[in-house]
Amino acid sequence: MLICFIGRYIIERSHRFLNFVNATMNFQPQPYIIKATHVSGGMARVYNNTYSCFKYCGDKIPLSPIPLDEAAARYAYAQINEDINLDYSSLGGELQYKYITPHIIFEEDIISGGKTNTDVTFWWLSGGIPLFISQQCGKPLEGEHGFQKERIFVDTQFRRTPIMFNRPTCTDMVEKPKSWEKQLEVMKRLGKLFPREVIRIDVYGGGDEVWFSEFTFTTAGCWRTFQPIVTDGVLYAVQYNKIPREVINADFIQKVLRDDSWVSVSLDNNGSHLTEYTGVHPSPVDLCSRLQEYADKAMKETLFQSCIEEAKRLSSFPLRCIVTHNNRLVYHSFGLVANELDRVSANDNVVVCLEGYRRMQGQFIIIDG
């Protein structure tokens, strides 16, 4: 619930604005949040007659709760002035913030008010379709906030996915929220407003009801990368209709993200298996990016591009194997078809590729280092 809305005009032209802030903070029903509409951060909480700023606060603004008195009003006044005059679009190139009229809002704090038991839930949509969701799973300790804690990613049926982004994850699965079906219905309806975009829609859903938070167009300022990387590929492919819409569902998302048909196997110069550099990957980009990590700076791009070219050649096979050795500069790349797979007894795709490597002559690609 929005309980107060203050524009720049009032703030810049009121000689007694500090008194206004003081009166407003004491008048509003608690708990409530103070934040700007045109920046990410500067968020403060008033709860149990205390004030604290808890997200991207000014250097001199207290992070621990202090009594709700004139000193708290001065701190709030300082934070409000800093935020209302900030051109947030200039900090990270998120130009959409430039077109949001600066305002300060006082709104109901549904977390402290007990209406949700988790921080905001992030729904990623592409082409208007809900695809995957990030929910808080870690429990805040004393002095911590939900947005600082671990998160898990799930599909629309609330099954765990292997996605990680910007936060560590939890070992244990969490309970499905009571509001889950309501959240999904809300997302399907809101998705119709963005039929050609990738968007993150943020809601609070850790209770019986669904509380809208915001639309996010540039998650983490586009500074972070999903793991696995194919997650971004899914968003792109759905946005640009590279995938038939009738096949896009929770099972499809699980199949893509958990694909293990791209295999990297590393051997030392004597042909011994190096397990630390070996693994299965859901996409060629994930595989080649992993190999790229072990190259020196001068070789990274060459290594990646050569790997991708080999991956294109293998794309039609059900199992794709790229074997590296000699400091990962020599490739043996091959694909295995169904009848060849039947001759290999192991179920582990790494073992299958190793057996296949022993059975056939791989194609050699030597990168001049």
Secondary structure, 3 states (H helix, E strand, C coil): CEEEEEEHHHHHHCCCHHHHHHHHHHHCCCCEEEEECCCCCCEEEEECCEEEEEECCCCCCCCCCEECCHHHHHHHHHHHHHHHCCCCHHHHCCHHHHHCCCEEEEEECCCCCCCCCCCCEEEEEECCEEEEEEEECCCCCCCCCHHHCCEEEECCCCCECCCECCCCCCCCCCCCCCCHHHHHHHHHHHHCCCCCCEEEEEEECCCCCCEEEEEECCHHHHCCCCECCHHHHHHHHHHCCCCCHHHCCHHHHHHHHCCCCEEEEEECCCCCECHHHCEEECCHHHHHHHHHCCCCCCCHHHHHHHHHHHHHHHCCCCEEEEEEECCCCEEEEEEECHHHHHCCCCCCHHHHHHHHHHHCCCEEEECCC
